[in-house]
Amino acid sequence: MAVDMRAKPFFLSDEDVAWVEETIAGMTLDEKIGQLFFNMGSSRSEEYLKMTVDKYHIGGIRYNPGPADEIYEQNRILQENSKIPLIIACNTENGGNGACVDGTPIGCQTKIGATGDAKLAYDLGRMSNREAAAIGCNLSFAPVSDIFLNWENPVIGLRTYGNDADQVAAMAKAYMEGAHANPGFACAAKHFPGDGLDFRDQHVANSVNSYSCDEWDATFGKVYKTLIDGGLEAIMAGHIMQPAYTRFFNPDIADDDIMPATLSPELITGLLRGKLGFNGMVLTDASHMVGLTCRMKRRDLMPAAIAAGVDMFLFFNDMDEDFQAMKQGYLDGRITEERLTDALRRILALKAHIGLHRKARTEIMPPREQVHQIIGCAEHREKQRQIARQAITLVKYKDADVLPMIPERYKKIMIVYVKGLEAPGLGAVMGGGGTNPAQRLQEKLTARGFEVFLYESPIAKMLKQIQAGEKPDLNLYFAGKDTISEFVARQDLIITLVDIAGGFQPVARPAFGMTKGGGEIPWYVHELPVIVVSTQQPFVLADIPQARTYINAYDSLDSTLDELADKLMAGPEAFTGKDPVDAYCGLWDTRI
């Protein structure tokens, strides 16, 4: 289905179209093949960066964040040395920290969803990508447009505006409009045809969107149609199968031949381009995911993705090998001349749409001096706190007299810090802070007049005693070594702080009991007041259904912990956030 470069979302003038056509006409075959690739940079050395544009002629790049000054210099080198200006993408789903490590984490999408305020989604899009644009980025791999319909989904985590299609559509569109408020900035929504239903992770296995055609139209289809109608420039195809629509467009297809969207002409050409009328650019999700690589040999899947209707391929594995495999796919006819030209037109039309072709290579980057005027500015930090103020959610409140939590009622507080059985260090990355949130909450509550101490797991305490040459003290609350009266006398209230990352991994579970650093199971919910707080993924009730007061904070940023402390002291009416994802996990006993 041929692109119309004068129509939505590109709206190119005759002059712009002429630039696209003349550029394509003047390209060598190697330059055409190179434009199909999004590179994931493995080095920021000037030698490596120049090589990627000189030898491989890459069309775009997405990189892991680094300091703003370092990323700015990387992008300057790339743009000044590339014959054709580059699409430079970033993962600004939650804030400018998706573009550089010193960027502002504005607020994750689920946190925005909890506010119920689409204006804050607009602010997220505007501010996140204002910071990204300041260091030379021009495309956000956002908004995440998935709908969280299965709490056991291991990918989406906090990367969704909720489980309601209307809210997801409205907030994803608002984010896009906020991003567009930055001149020359575009969006690539993800992950078509939609994640949030499967319990599997396409990073490591097949993934399936199992809805019927009618169910898909009413949910994921509604979200994508809203974005497309609103001017969305690009869509990231996920390694996700959608059997219903695949069979709709190809009734005779065998089960073995049903492919993820990245390899499916039925889903890209039939559903996305045909039924939904998307005229923009399509790119794959990262090409190392098993949901893609398990379907065919790598040398075959690359040209198969382009042949299916995808325009750009993320990322190289081995640059020489992948480049030659894609080129061979053209030479042997799997990628037709018509399909290659259409892909190039969409890629270059996007570059023209954001104005890259109108600038000299030395003028594409914004002024260097404005980088630190924008990155981490006061306006963005204040928005971060406003979102926390509106988002923190009192999900469950069975004992209506627990709050307010004030020193006159609960002078002595024990904080039990519960980490997850998760990838080392991932919790800090996802939570937005490298220090222990329990320690930071302890400091904030102490400053507010409480006497706060941190629970020490028996195994951690025992190891310290052994290292000090002391006889281990094995008194365990749950082993009955202390009387209940002694236990209750030690504190007036307990906060169980659960800090488990959500997304990008198998579903993490709390590390309770005799594990290194493990927190204690809150068996004492009827012995004294207990407040369970999740600082990240919002589904803790599945593992702690006995919690009688449960709060979702969505992250462990300092601004969030400050707002949490203030709300605990103010009382239940201070919590204005509304659960956007069914924190009860559809389980009857979580409501007891």
Beta strands, then each sheet from edge to edge (+ up, - down):
strand 1: 37-40
strand 2: 60-62
strand 3: 87-90
strand 4: 139-140
strand 5: 186-192
strand 6: 234-237
strand 7: 281-284
strand 8: 313-314
strand 9: 393-397
strand 10: 412-419
strand 11: 451-454
strand 12: 493-499
strand 13: 530-534
strand 14: 549-552
sheet 1: 7+ 6+ 5+ 4+ 3+ 2+ 1+ 8+
sheet 2: 9+ 14- 13- 12- 10- 11-
end
